[in-house]
Amino acid sequence: MAGLRKVEKVVIGDCTVFHVTVHNIDETIEKTKKNGGHIKTGKTTIPAMGWYALITDPDGNTIGLYQKN
């Protein structure tokens, strides 16, 4: 499923968030901080599935992280 929307102006951070699967979410969060990124939403449990987190890169783009159980 996908969706598009029309916007009047583009605002940094107001965008589609793509999620990537990582092997170790804790390690990826630490690497993010060490390399100038920020944690938008810390490690959060998805019951019976795994964990997710939202990070922002140094340019302000939000990226979702996902780790399976």
C-alpha positions in Angstrom: 0.0 0.0 0.0 1.3 3.5 -0.8 -0.1 7.0 -0.8 0.8 10.4 -2.1 -0.4 13.8 -0.9 -0.3 17.3 -2.3 1.5 19.9 -0.2 1.7 23.7 -0.5 5.3 23.8 0.5 8.0 21.3 1.4 9.1 21.4 5.0 12.3 19.6 6.2 11.3 16.5 8.2 7.7 16.4 6.9 8.1 13.5 4.5 7.6 9.9 3.8 9.6 7.8 6.3 11.3 4.8 4.8 12.2 1.9 7.2 15.2 -0.3 6.9 15.8 -3.6 8.5 18.9 -3.7 10.7 20.6 -6.6 12.5 21.2 -4.7 15.8 19.0 -1.7 16.4 21.0 -0.7 19.6 24.3 -0.7 17.6 22.7 1.3 14.8 21.3 3.9 17.2 24.8 4.4 18.8 26.4 4.7 15.3 23.8 7.3 14.4 24.7 9.4 17.5 28.5 9.1 16.9 28.1 10.2 13.3 26.1 13.4 13.9 22.5 12.0 13.7 19.8 12.3 16.3 17.3 9.9 17.8 13.8 11.0 17.1 12.0 8.0 18.7 14.1 5.6 20.7 13.9 1.8 20.6 10.2 0.8 20.8 8.8 -2.7 21.1 6.4 -4.0 18.4 4.7 -6.9 20.3 5.4 -10.3 18.7 7.4 -8.7 15.8 10.5 -6.8 17.0 11.6 -3.2 17.6 11.6 0.1 15.7 13.2 3.5 16.2 13.2 6.7 14.2 16.5 8.6 13.6 17.4 11.8 11.8 20.5 12.1 9.7 22.7 15.2 9.8 20.6 16.7 7.0 17.3 16.4 9.0 15.9 13.4 7.0 14.0 10.9 9.1 14.8 7.2 8.7 13.0 4.3 10.3 14.9 1.4 11.8 13.4 -2.1 12.2 14.8 -5.2 13.9 13.0 -8.5 13.8 12.6 -10.6 17.0 
